[in-house]
Amino acid sequence: MQNVLILSRLVVEAPDMGGLPTVSGVTHDGRSVQFLAEADQSVNVKTLEFQQTPVLVLVDQLLEPFAGMLQVPARALLSVVPMASGEIQALLDRGEGDALLRVVREQLS
């Protein structure tokens, strides 16, 4: 997993009739991110559906179709880092969000 995101907000978008659910969010630095689903692959959406924010996630595929807009494909591997949202929020309040991302990236390499 080479991409690390701190999601400060998540919104579950209910599918229209016959549609697929998606989860949209905002990263700690203000970028929009959308987690996509497919008919036979919606585990990432289900994983994020009830997460309390802020939440730290790892993803192995991250697309940027437009500047500032990120997408995570339905078949990407996604993992939620087991870190309390209150702990993440305290780091964000101290302006240490980018430092947290750096530390996690260093541990992954």
C-alpha positions in Angstrom: 0.0 0.0 0.0 1.8 3.1 -1.1 -0.8 5.8 -0.6 -1.8 7.1 2.8 -4.8 9.4 3.4 -6.3 11.1 6.4 -10.0 11.4 5.7 -11.6 14.2 7.7 -15.1 13.7 6.4 -17.0 10.9 4.7 -20.4 10.9 3.1 -22.1 7.6 2.0 -24.1 8.2 -1.2 -27.0 5.8 -1.4 -27.5 4.2 -4.8 -30.3 5.0 -7.1 -32.5 2.1 -8.1 -30.1 -0.5 -9.4 -27.1 1.8 -8.8 -24.0 1.2 -6.8 -23.1 2.9 -3.5 -20.2 5.2 -3.3 -18.4 7.0 -0.5 -17.1 10.5 -1.0 -14.8 12.3 1.4 -12.5 15.1 2.1 -8.8 14.6 3.0 -7.3 16.6 5.9 -5.7 18.9 3.3 -8.9 19.6 1.5 -8.8 17.3 -1.5 -12.0 15.5 -2.6 -11.8 11.7 -2.8 -14.4 9.2 -4.1 -14.3 5.5 -3.3 -15.9 3.6 -6.2 -17.8 0.3 -6.2 -18.6 -2.3 -8.8 -21.5 -4.8 -8.9 -19.3 -7.6 -7.5 -16.8 -5.5 -5.5 -18.1 -3.0 -2.9 -16.0 -4.1 0.1 -14.1 -0.7 0.3 -17.4 1.2 0.4 -18.7 -1.1 3.1 -15.4 -0.8 5.1 -15.7 3.0 5.2 -19.5 3.3 5.6 -19.5 3.4 9.4 -16.0 4.7 10.1 -15.7 7.6 12.5 -13.6 10.5 11.1 -10.9 11.5 11.0 -9.7 8.1 9.8 -6.3 7.0 8.5 -6.4 4.8 5.4 -4.0 3.0 3.1 -4.8 2.3 -0.5 -2.7 0.7 -3.2 -4.4 2.5 -6.1 -5.1 6.2 -6.2 -6.2 8.1 -9.3 -6.3 11.9 -9.8 -8.7 12.5 -12.8 -8.8 16.2 -12.0 -6.5 18.4 -9.9 -7.5 18.1 -6.3 -10.0 15.2 -7.0 -8.9 11.7 -6.1 -10.6 8.4 -6.9 -10.0 5.0 -5.4 -11.1 2.2 -7.8 -13.4 -0.5 -6.6 -10.7 -3.1 -6.9 -8.1 -1.2 -5.0 -6.8 -2.7 -1.7 -7.9 -0.5 1.2 -6.9 -0.8 4.8 -8.1 1.3 7.8 -5.2 1.9 10.2 -6.3 1.0 13.7 -5.8 4.5 15.3 -8.4 6.2 17.3 -10.1 9.1 15.6 -9.6 11.3 18.7 -5.9 10.7 18.5 -5.8 11.6 14.8 -7.9 14.7 15.5 -5.4 15.8 18.2 -2.6 15.5 15.7 -4.6 17.5 13.1 -5.4 20.2 15.7 -1.6 20.6 16.3 -0.9 20.8 12.6 0.8 17.5 12.5 -1.3 15.7 9.9 1.5 15.8 7.2 4.0 14.5 9.8 1.7 11.6 10.6 1.5 10.8 6.9 5.3 10.9 6.5 5.8 8.6 9.5 3.4 6.0 8.1 5.0 6.2 4.6 8.4 5.7 6.1 7.1 2.6 8.0 5.7 1.2 4.7 9.0 1.6 2.7 
